[in-house]
Amino acid sequence: MKPSAYLRHLGIHNIINTRLTLEEWEIARNLIGMANNLNQFIKCCHVEGIPLAAFRFHSLTTSLDEILKKLKP
């Protein structure tokens, strides 16, 4: 393919994605941290039993609700 045809194809068919804003980046980092917390929660269920794990799960869901509220416009 000739360079001009390639560039024309990119101009017509390529989708340009914008970078995340600082706020979106912070939200993404928080969600990644929560995914790690959820993994730790599952390990806690296996090691410590359900009652303590339930307490930790409630704390995690509260944090998740706060972050999801930030995502709403």
N, CA and C atoms as an extended XYZ file, in Angstrom:
219
Properties=species:S:1:pos:R:3:atomname:S:1:resname:S:1:resid:I:1 pbc="F F F"
N         0.850       -1.172        0.000 N   MET     1
C         0.000        0.000        0.000 CA  MET     1
C         0.896        1.235        0.000 C   MET     1
N         0.553        2.172       -0.814 N   LYS     2
C         1.323        3.409       -0.891 CA  LYS     2
C         1.108        4.227        0.384 C   LYS     2
N         2.116        5.029        0.757 N   PRO     3
C         1.971        5.848        1.968 CA  PRO     3
C         0.745        6.753        1.939 C   PRO     3
N         0.433        7.343        0.798 N   SER     4
C        -0.724        8.238        0.741 CA  SER     4
C        -2.027        7.458        0.954 C   SER     4
N        -2.120        6.259        0.394 N   ALA     5
C        -3.322        5.439        0.583 CA  ALA     5
C        -3.438        4.994        2.038 C   ALA     5
N        -2.292        4.666        2.642 N   TYR     6
C        -2.283        4.261        4.050 CA  TYR     6
C        -2.759        5.402        4.946 C   TYR     6
N        -2.237        6.585        4.729 N   LEU     7
C        -2.642        7.737        5.538 CA  LEU     7
C        -4.115        8.082        5.319 C   LEU     7
N        -4.592        7.957        4.099 N   ARG     8
C        -6.006        8.206        3.815 CA  ARG     8
C        -6.875        7.200        4.572 C   ARG     8
N        -6.447        5.935        4.540 N   HIS     9
C        -7.183        4.884        5.250 CA  HIS     9
C        -7.226        5.187        6.753 C   HIS     9
N        -6.091        5.591        7.323 N   LEU    10
C        -6.057        5.937        8.747 CA  LEU    10
C        -6.973        7.116        9.048 C   LEU    10
N        -6.960        8.116        8.176 N   GLY    11
C        -7.788        9.296        8.391 CA  GLY    11
C        -9.270        8.997        8.363 C   GLY    11
N        -9.661        8.022        7.567 N   ILE    12
C       -11.082        7.697        7.435 CA  ILE    12
C       -11.539        6.686        8.479 C   ILE    12
N       -10.731        5.660        8.741 N   HIS    13
C       -11.178        4.526        9.543 CA  HIS    13
C       -10.622        4.472       10.965 C   HIS    13
N        -9.625        5.248       11.281 N   ASN    14
C        -9.004        5.167       12.586 CA  ASN    14
C        -9.830        5.926       13.622 C   ASN    14
N        -9.906        5.382       14.830 N   ILE    15
C       -10.600        6.042       15.937 CA  ILE    15
C        -9.550        6.620       16.874 C   ILE    15
N        -9.694        7.886       17.201 N   ILE    16
C        -8.750        8.562       18.080 CA  ILE    16
C        -9.324        8.563       19.489 C   ILE    16
N        -8.558        8.019       20.423 N   ASN    17
C        -8.966        7.992       21.819 CA  ASN    17
C        -8.217        9.074       22.581 C   ASN    17
N        -8.941        9.800       23.402 N   THR    18
C        -8.301       10.832       24.205 CA  THR    18
C        -7.687       10.198       25.440 C   THR    18
N        -6.715       10.878       26.005 N   ARG    19
C        -6.110       10.402       27.247 CA  ARG    19
C        -7.072       10.651       28.395 C   ARG    19
N        -6.862        9.904       29.460 N   LEU    20
C        -7.699       10.098       30.646 CA  LEU    20
C        -7.364       11.424       31.306 C   LEU    20
N        -8.386       12.070       31.833 N   THR    21
C        -8.151       13.275       32.615 CA  THR    21
C        -7.583       12.851       33.965 C   THR    21
N        -7.093       13.804       34.727 N   LEU    22
C        -6.558       13.480       36.047 CA  LEU    22
C        -7.630       12.858       36.939 C   LEU    22
N        -8.849       13.359       36.836 N   GLU    23
C        -9.938       12.818       37.641 CA  GLU    23
C       -10.253       11.377       37.228 C   GLU    23
N       -10.310       11.129       35.924 N   GLU    24
C       -10.575        9.770       35.442 CA  GLU    24
C        -9.440        8.820       35.829 C   GLU    24
N        -8.197        9.305       35.781 N   TRP    25
C        -7.052        8.499       36.167 CA  TRP    25
C        -7.129        8.129       37.642 C   TRP    25
N        -7.531        9.077       38.475 N   GLU    26
C        -7.662        8.814       39.913 CA  GLU    26
C        -8.750        7.778       40.162 C   GLU    26
N        -9.861        7.890       39.448 N   ILE    27
C       -10.950        6.919       39.591 CA  ILE    27
C       -10.476        5.533       39.155 C   ILE    27
N        -9.742        5.461       38.054 N   ALA    28
C        -9.225        4.180       37.579 CA  ALA    28
C        -8.276        3.563       38.601 C   ALA    28
N        -7.412        4.370       39.186 N   ARG    29
C        -6.492        3.860       40.215 CA  ARG    29
C        -7.267        3.342       41.418 C   ARG    29
N        -8.310        4.060       41.806 N   ASN    30
C        -9.128        3.602       42.933 CA  ASN    30
C        -9.808        2.271       42.627 C   ASN    30
N       -10.301        2.120       41.405 N   LEU    31
C       -10.949        0.864       41.028 CA  LEU    31
C        -9.948       -0.286       41.001 C   LEU    31
N        -8.736       -0.031       40.552 N   ILE    32
C        -7.694       -1.059       40.571 CA  ILE    32
C        -7.389       -1.467       42.013 C   ILE    32
N        -7.301       -0.483       42.886 N   GLY    33
C        -7.073       -0.780       44.297 CA  GLY    33
C        -8.198       -1.601       44.890 C   GLY    33
N        -9.422       -1.309       44.485 N   MET    34
C       -10.560       -2.072       44.990 CA  MET    34
C       -10.555       -3.500       44.475 C   MET    34
N       -10.100       -3.683       43.249 N   ALA    35
C        -9.986       -5.043       42.716 CA  ALA    35
C        -8.984       -5.840       43.556 C   ALA    35
N        -7.896       -5.192       43.939 N   ASN    36
C        -6.925       -5.853       44.815 CA  ASN    36
C        -7.544       -6.164       46.168 C   ASN    36
N        -8.323       -5.232       46.703 N   ASN    37
C        -8.990       -5.464       47.979 CA  ASN    37
C        -9.970       -6.624       47.891 C   ASN    37
N       -10.677       -6.728       46.786 N   LEU    38
C       -11.619       -7.825       46.600 CA  LEU    38
C       -10.880       -9.162       46.587 C   LEU    38
N        -9.734       -9.200       45.941 N   ASN    39
C        -8.926      -10.413       45.931 CA  ASN    39
C        -8.489      -10.777       47.349 C   ASN    39
N        -8.076       -9.794       48.120 N   GLN    40
C        -7.695      -10.035       49.508 CA  GLN    40
C        -8.888      -10.501       50.329 C   GLN    40
N       -10.070       -9.978       50.023 N   PHE    41
C       -11.289      -10.405       50.713 CA  PHE    41
C       -11.553      -11.893       50.491 C   PHE    41
N       -11.401      -12.349       49.265 N   ILE    42
C       -11.621      -13.756       48.960 CA  ILE    42
C       -10.626      -14.622       49.718 C   ILE    42
N        -9.370      -14.179       49.766 N   LYS    43
C        -8.365      -14.928       50.529 CA  LYS    43
C        -8.719      -14.945       52.006 C   LYS    43
N        -9.220      -13.831       52.512 N   CYS    44
C        -9.632      -13.726       53.918 CA  CYS    44
C       -10.761      -14.702       54.223 C   CYS    44
N       -11.690      -14.851       53.305 N   CYS    45
C       -12.793      -15.802       53.491 CA  CYS    45
C       -12.257      -17.218       53.677 C   CYS    45
N       -11.252      -17.555       52.911 N   HIS    46
C       -10.701      -18.898       52.989 CA  HIS    46
C        -9.913      -19.119       54.278 C   HIS    46
N        -9.227      -18.077       54.751 N   VAL    47
C        -8.346      -18.235       55.903 CA  VAL    47
C        -9.061      -17.965       57.227 C   VAL    47
N        -9.777      -16.852       57.333 N   GLU    48
C       -10.295      -16.393       58.618 CA  GLU    48
C       -11.758      -16.732       58.848 C   GLU    48
N       -12.460      -17.145       57.838 N   GLY    49
C       -13.871      -17.469       58.001 CA  GLY    49
C       -14.769      -16.325       57.568 C   GLY    49
N       -16.042      -16.590       57.580 N   ILE    50
C       -17.028      -15.673       57.013 CA  ILE    50
C       -17.294      -14.418       57.852 C   ILE    50
N       -17.422      -14.463       59.183 N   PRO    51
C       -17.800      -13.238       59.925 CA  PRO    51
C       -16.835      -12.062       59.723 C   PRO    51
N       -15.539      -12.306       59.849 N   LEU    52
C       -14.583      -11.221       59.657 CA  LEU    52
C       -14.570      -10.789       58.195 C   LEU    52
N       -14.688      -11.734       57.300 N   ALA    53
C       -14.699      -11.424       55.876 CA  ALA    53
C       -15.909      -10.560       55.524 C   ALA    53
N       -17.053      -10.815       56.156 N   ALA    54
C       -18.258      -10.022       55.892 CA  ALA    54
C       -18.042       -8.566       56.307 C   ALA    54
N       -17.368       -8.347       57.426 N   PHE    55
C       -17.068       -6.986       57.871 CA  PHE    55
C       -16.194       -6.268       56.842 C   PHE    55
N       -15.172       -6.951       56.353 N   ARG    56
C       -14.284       -6.350       55.360 CA  ARG    56
C       -15.022       -6.088       54.047 C   ARG    56
N       -15.929       -6.982       53.686 N   PHE    57
C       -16.703       -6.815       52.461 CA  PHE    57
C       -17.589       -5.576       52.554 C   PHE    57
N       -18.198       -5.340       53.698 N   HIS    58
C       -19.036       -4.152       53.882 CA  HIS    58
C       -18.206       -2.880       53.695 C   HIS    58
N       -16.998       -2.869       54.233 N   SER    59
C       -16.111       -1.719       54.074 CA  SER    59
C       -15.766       -1.502       52.605 C   SER    59
N       -15.512       -2.578       51.884 N   LEU    60
C       -15.179       -2.479       50.469 CA  LEU    60
C       -16.351       -1.962       49.650 C   LEU    60
N       -17.556       -2.448       49.924 N   THR    61
C       -18.715       -1.992       49.150 CA  THR    61
C       -19.012       -0.516       49.427 C   THR    61
N       -18.763       -0.067       50.635 N   THR    62
C       -18.961        1.347       50.954 CA  THR    62
C       -18.000        2.212       50.129 C   THR    62
N       -16.756        1.806       50.060 N   SER    63
C       -15.772        2.549       49.263 CA  SER    63
C       -16.136        2.524       47.782 C   SER    63
N       -16.590        1.389       47.312 N   LEU    64
C       -16.974        1.273       45.907 CA  LEU    64
C       -18.151        2.184       45.586 C   LEU    64
N       -19.122        2.265       46.476 N   ASP    65
C       -20.265        3.164       46.261 CA  ASP    65
C       -19.808        4.615       46.137 C   ASP    65
N       -18.855        5.024       46.962 N   GLU    66
C       -18.355        6.403       46.916 CA  GLU    66
C       -17.685        6.694       45.572 C   GLU    66
N       -16.909        5.756       45.065 N   ILE    67
C       -16.225        5.985       43.794 CA  ILE    67
C       -17.221        5.984       42.637 C   ILE    67
N       -18.200        5.094       42.676 N   LEU    68
C       -19.181        5.055       41.608 CA  LEU    68
C       -20.026        6.330       41.561 C   LEU    68
N       -20.244        6.949       42.724 N   LYS    69
C       -20.965        8.231       42.746 CA  LYS    69
C       -20.168        9.320       42.039 C   LYS    69
N       -18.820        9.249       42.106 N   LYS    70
C       -17.984       10.219       41.418 CA  LYS    70
C       -18.075       10.057       39.900 C   LYS    70
N       -18.338        8.850       39.439 N   LEU    71
C       -18.407        8.593       38.007 CA  LEU    71
C       -19.682        9.122       37.375 C   LEU    71
N       -20.738        9.256       38.161 N   LYS    72
C       -22.004        9.749       37.614 CA  LYS    72
C       -21.858       11.225       37.282 C   LYS    72
N       -22.370       11.635       36.115 N   PRO    73
C       -22.257       13.048       35.750 CA  PRO    73
C       -23.145       13.944       36.580 C   PRO    73
